[in-house]
Amino acid sequence: MSQLPFSQACENNKAPILEVLRHSFASVNRVLEIGSGTGQHGVYFSAALPHINWQCSDMGNLSPLNARLALEGQGRLSKALALDVTGPWPALEVDGIFSANTLHIMDKGSVECFFAGAGRVLGATGQLCIYGPFNYGGDYTSASNRDFDAWLKARDSASGIRDIEWILQLADAAGFALIQDHAMPANNRLLHLTKVSQDSQG
Ligand SMILES: C[S@@+](CC[C@H](N)C(=O)[O-])C[C@H]1O[C@@H](n2cnc3c(N)ncnc32)[C@H](O)[C@@H]1O
């Protein structure tokens, strides 16, 4: 088998993220991961949080992702779902959603679809955890995030680090309330939100 795709960032951030998820997902049984990428997070979190049935997904290129889940998933992980947040979402019964490093990759319309879809899929008390970099008060939180944003935009002008205020507006419109905004290593954040009401976006 050819080498599986690998993310050093995942290796670096998975342990600190797990420490937050142990609390945020303590009462959660079935998690949808959006934009699973290499699958390293799914493999690690599903092994460390055995009370959770972890469902990976991504918008495409599922073969290498599924290869990792089969090889390293210890039988815990079923095949990844094809899920592009801008398209129809499969019927799902989940009480948690996790996504890492996706909102700065998606264009703004896709980010809106992300929250509208998450609001539809999660019922009352559903938990949503989002990891990645955000801007606060219209500014970067570090020089490295400024450089990263410039790099992202040079690659794809529709991508970029999102303003936390806009993200929380979208979350609110989709029926979520922020429980905690965790500071994470390397100038990242982990937003823990809970579903408090039916979303207003349908
Ligand atoms: C930077 S990678 C992050 C992958 C992984 N979560 C991680 O932390 O390493 C961004 C991921 O977002 C996914 N993505 C981008 N646009 C998407 C969309 N519209 N719907 C679902 N996933 C999307 C990409 O396919 C990719 O896997």
The ligand as a MOL file (V3000), in Angstrom:
LIG
                    3D

  0  0  0     0  0            999 V3000
M  V30 BEGIN CTAB
M  V30 COUNTS 27 29 0 0 0
M  V30 BEGIN ATOM
M  V30 1 C -6.7640 21.6550 6.3570 0
M  V30 2 S -7.7170 20.2380 6.0770 0 CHG=1
M  V30 3 C -7.9870 19.6900 7.7520 0
M  V30 4 C -8.1100 18.2040 7.8330 0
M  V30 5 C -8.1850 17.6330 9.2560 0
M  V30 6 N -9.4390 17.9850 9.8810 0
M  V30 7 C -7.0210 18.1220 10.0800 0
M  V30 8 O -7.2240 18.8110 11.0870 0
M  V30 9 O -5.8980 17.7980 9.7050 0 CHG=-1
M  V30 10 C -9.3100 20.8850 5.6110 0
M  V30 11 C -10.3420 19.8020 5.3480 0
M  V30 12 O -11.5950 20.4420 5.0890 0
M  V30 13 C -12.2480 19.7170 4.0740 0
M  V30 14 N -13.2580 20.5620 3.4240 0
M  V30 15 C -13.0400 21.6850 2.7080 0
M  V30 16 N -14.2010 22.1410 2.2090 0
M  V30 17 C -15.1710 21.2850 2.6360 0
M  V30 18 C -16.5800 21.2180 2.4370 0
M  V30 19 N -17.2140 22.1210 1.6700 0
M  V30 20 N -17.2560 20.2200 3.0310 0
M  V30 21 C -16.6120 19.3050 3.7860 0
M  V30 22 N -15.2840 19.3090 4.0050 0
M  V30 23 C -14.5770 20.2860 3.4270 0
M  V30 24 C -11.1060 19.3130 3.1440 0
M  V30 25 O -11.4690 18.2690 2.2760 0
M  V30 26 C -10.0230 18.9350 4.1300 0
M  V30 27 O -10.0930 17.5750 4.5060 0
M  V30 END ATOM
M  V30 BEGIN BOND
M  V30 1 1 1 2
M  V30 2 1 2 3
M  V30 3 1 2 10
M  V30 4 1 3 4
M  V30 5 1 4 5
M  V30 6 1 5 6
M  V30 7 1 5 7
M  V30 8 2 7 8
M  V30 9 1 7 9
M  V30 10 1 10 11
M  V30 11 1 11 12
M  V30 12 1 11 26
M  V30 13 1 12 13
M  V30 14 1 13 14
M  V30 15 1 13 24
M  V30 16 1 14 15
M  V30 17 1 14 23
M  V30 18 2 15 16
M  V30 19 1 16 17
M  V30 20 1 17 18
M  V30 21 2 17 23
M  V30 22 1 18 19
M  V30 23 2 18 20
M  V30 24 1 20 21
M  V30 25 2 21 22
M  V30 26 1 22 23
M  V30 27 1 24 25
M  V30 28 1 24 26
M  V30 29 1 26 27
M  V30 END BOND
M  V30 END CTAB
M  END
